[in-house]
Amino acid sequence: MRAFRPVQVVRRLARALGLIPPDGRNFVLELLPKHAVCAEIGVHKGDFSRRILRATKPRELHLVDPWKYEAGEAYRRALYGGGARGGQVEMDERHDAVVARFRSEIRQGRVIVHRGSSTDVLARFADASLDWVFIDGNHTYEYVQADLELCFRKVKRGGYVAGDDYTEDRWWGDGVVRAVDEFVAAQPVRVVVMRDRQYVLEKL
């Protein structure tokens, strides 16, 4: 029988009682193809990565994150800025913890961890080689814009570019919304859904 830590039991009970709302990204995983070759940009501690594995059972899941500390006022409320009080040391620890967390899947070849910027890492992928990408990296406008354009090239026709935090009420302002809206207007994509701060776009 699988043992649960006390904190897991408390969270599950709170969620069952409606005290913790369900994660808004669950429906996205139901829309994305199963047994795919896919990528997640922005991994943090790997919680959503684990859910991707369970829900979509990918053949290959590429985890892309620089695990780089960003100093400065602009990133004061970012998980990789002010939210990482240990600075770069903490970011290094997060990377190491993700590698340890998915050690079994890495050995099986199902998970490939890429430590580096999404621009540098995805540039090494062949065009039209991915079934889908989920973008949840740096949320400032220039970075989201670059991620969308690069992912569009790397996803095959009929594949999906999806992402988190399509909202203007957080520290990044209108960065995600503006980049996504401009991308949709400029590229041959079908908007599958936009709700609960999530977006899913199909490449035509």
C-alpha positions as CSV (number, residue, x, y, z in Angstrom):
1,M,0.0,0.0,0.0
2,R,1.3,3.5,-0.9
3,A,2.1,5.6,2.1
4,F,1.1,9.3,2.1
5,R,2.8,12.1,4.0
6,P,0.6,13.9,6.4
7,V,0.6,17.1,4.3
8,Q,-0.7,15.1,1.3
9,V,-3.5,13.7,3.4
10,V,-4.5,17.2,4.7
11,R,-4.4,18.6,1.1
12,R,-6.5,15.8,-0.3
13,L,-9.1,16.2,2.5
14,A,-9.2,20.0,2.0
15,R,-9.6,19.6,-1.7
16,A,-12.4,17.0,-1.2
17,L,-14.2,19.5,1.1
18,G,-13.9,22.3,-1.5
19,L,-11.5,24.3,0.6
20,I,-8.8,24.1,-2.1
21,P,-10.0,24.7,-5.6
22,P,-8.9,22.2,-8.3
23,D,-5.9,23.2,-10.3
24,G,-7.1,25.0,-13.4
25,R,-4.6,23.1,-15.6
26,N,-6.3,19.7,-15.3
27,F,-8.6,20.3,-18.3
28,V,-5.6,21.2,-20.4
29,L,-4.0,17.8,-19.8
30,E,-7.2,16.2,-21.0
31,L,-7.0,18.1,-24.3
32,L,-3.4,17.3,-25.1
33,P,-2.4,14.1,-27.1
34,K,-1.4,11.1,-25.1
35,H,1.8,9.1,-25.7
36,A,3.3,12.2,-27.3
37,V,6.8,13.7,-27.7
38,C,6.4,16.9,-25.8
39,A,8.1,19.6,-23.8
40,E,7.4,21.7,-20.7
41,I,9.1,25.1,-20.6
42,G,9.5,26.3,-17.0
43,V,9.7,23.3,-14.6
44,H,10.2,24.8,-11.2
45,K,10.1,21.8,-8.8
46,G,8.5,19.4,-11.3
47,D,5.0,19.2,-9.8
48,F,3.2,19.8,-13.1
49,S,5.7,17.6,-14.8
50,R,4.6,14.7,-12.7
51,R,1.0,15.4,-13.6
52,I,1.9,15.5,-17.3
53,L,3.4,12.0,-16.9
54,R,0.5,10.6,-15.1
55,A,-2.2,12.2,-17.3
56,T,-0.7,12.0,-20.8
57,K,1.8,9.1,-20.5
58,P,4.2,10.7,-23.0
59,R,6.8,8.8,-25.0
60,E,9.2,11.6,-24.3
61,L,8.8,14.6,-22.0
62,H,11.5,17.2,-22.4
63,L,11.8,19.4,-19.3
64,V,13.3,22.8,-20.1
65,D,14.4,25.3,-17.4
66,P,17.5,27.3,-16.8
67,W,17.0,27.2,-13.0
68,K,18.6,30.6,-13.0
69,Y,18.1,33.1,-10.2
70,E,16.9,36.5,-11.5
71,A,17.8,39.4,-9.2
72,G,16.3,42.9,-9.3
73,E,13.0,44.6,-8.5
74,A,11.3,43.4,-11.7
75,Y,11.5,39.8,-10.4
76,R,10.8,40.5,-6.8
77,R,7.6,38.4,-6.8
78,A,8.8,35.7,-9.3
79,L,9.4,32.1,-8.1
80,Y,12.9,32.4,-9.6
81,G,13.5,35.9,-8.2
82,G,12.3,37.1,-4.8
83,G,10.6,33.7,-4.4
84,A,14.0,32.0,-4.3
85,R,15.4,33.5,-1.1
86,G,18.5,31.3,-1.3
87,G,19.4,32.9,-4.6
88,Q,21.3,30.7,-7.2
89,V,22.1,28.1,-4.6
90,E,18.4,27.5,-4.1
91,M,17.9,27.3,-7.9
92,D,20.7,24.7,-8.2
93,E,19.0,22.7,-5.4
94,R,15.7,22.8,-7.3
95,H,17.4,21.5,-10.4
96,D,19.1,18.7,-8.5
97,A,15.8,17.8,-6.8
98,V,14.0,17.5,-10.2
99,V,16.7,15.2,-11.5
100,A,16.4,13.1,-8.4
101,R,12.6,13.1,-8.6
102,F,12.5,11.8,-12.1
103,R,15.5,9.5,-11.9
104,S,13.6,6.4,-12.9
105,E,11.9,8.1,-15.9
106,I,15.2,9.6,-16.9
107,R,16.8,6.1,-16.9
108,Q,13.9,4.8,-19.0
109,G,14.4,7.7,-21.5
110,R,10.9,9.0,-20.9
111,V,12.1,12.2,-19.3
112,I,15.0,14.3,-20.6
113,V,16.1,17.3,-18.5
114,H,17.5,20.3,-20.3
115,R,19.1,22.9,-18.1
116,G,19.3,26.1,-20.2
117,S,17.2,28.9,-21.7
118,S,14.3,27.7,-23.8
119,T,15.7,29.7,-26.7
120,D,19.0,27.8,-26.6
121,V,17.5,24.4,-25.8
122,L,14.7,24.3,-28.3
123,A,16.9,25.7,-31.1
124,R,18.6,22.2,-31.0
125,F,15.3,20.5,-31.8
126,A,14.3,19.7,-35.4
127,D,11.4,21.7,-36.7
128,A,8.0,19.9,-36.4
129,S,9.5,17.3,-34.1
130,L,7.2,17.9,-31.1
131,D,3.5,17.0,-30.6
132,W,2.9,19.7,-28.1
133,V,4.6,22.2,-25.8
134,F,3.4,23.7,-22.5
135,I,4.8,27.2,-21.8
136,D,5.2,28.3,-18.2
137,G,8.6,30.0,-18.2
138,N,9.6,33.6,-17.9
139,H,6.3,35.5,-18.1
140,T,7.6,38.9,-19.3
141,Y,6.4,39.9,-22.8
142,E,9.7,39.4,-24.7
143,Y,10.3,36.0,-23.3
144,V,6.7,34.7,-23.9
145,Q,6.8,36.1,-27.4
146,A,10.1,34.3,-28.1
147,D,8.8,31.1,-26.6
148,L,5.6,31.1,-28.7
149,E,7.4,31.8,-32.0
150,L,10.1,29.1,-31.3
151,C,7.6,26.5,-30.1
152,F,5.4,27.1,-33.2
153,R,8.3,26.0,-35.4
154,K,9.2,23.0,-33.3
155,V,5.6,21.7,-33.1
156,K,4.3,19.7,-36.0
157,R,1.2,20.7,-37.9
158,G,-1.9,19.6,-35.9
159,G,0.2,19.9,-32.8
160,Y,-0.4,22.2,-29.9
161,V,1.2,25.2,-28.2
162,A,-0.4,25.6,-24.7
163,G,0.5,27.6,-21.7
164,D,-0.2,29.0,-18.2
165,D,-1.0,32.3,-16.7
166,Y,-3.0,34.0,-19.4
167,T,-3.9,36.9,-17.1
168,E,-3.1,40.5,-16.4
169,D,-3.5,40.5,-12.6
170,R,-0.1,39.2,-11.6
171,W,3.4,40.6,-11.3
172,W,4.2,40.3,-15.1
173,G,1.3,42.6,-16.0
174,D,0.0,42.1,-19.6
175,G,3.1,40.2,-20.7
176,V,1.5,36.8,-21.3
177,V,-1.8,38.1,-22.6
178,R,-0.2,40.6,-25.1
179,A,2.2,38.1,-26.4
180,V,-0.4,35.4,-26.9
181,D,-3.0,37.7,-28.5
182,E,-0.4,39.0,-30.9
183,F,0.7,35.5,-31.7
184,V,-2.8,34.3,-32.4
185,A,-3.4,37.3,-34.7
186,A,-0.2,36.7,-36.7
187,Q,0.1,32.9,-37.0
188,P,-2.1,30.1,-38.5
189,V,-3.4,28.7,-35.3
190,R,-6.8,27.6,-34.0
191,V,-7.8,28.7,-30.5
192,V,-8.9,25.5,-28.9
193,V,-9.6,27.1,-25.6
194,M,-8.8,30.1,-23.4
195,R,-10.1,29.9,-19.9
196,D,-9.0,29.6,-16.3
197,R,-5.8,31.5,-17.2
198,Q,-4.9,28.7,-19.7
199,Y,-4.6,28.7,-23.4
200,V,-4.4,25.9,-25.9
201,L,-3.6,26.6,-29.6
202,E,-3.5,24.2,-32.5
203,K,-1.0,24.7,-35.3
204,L,-2.8,24.7,-38.6
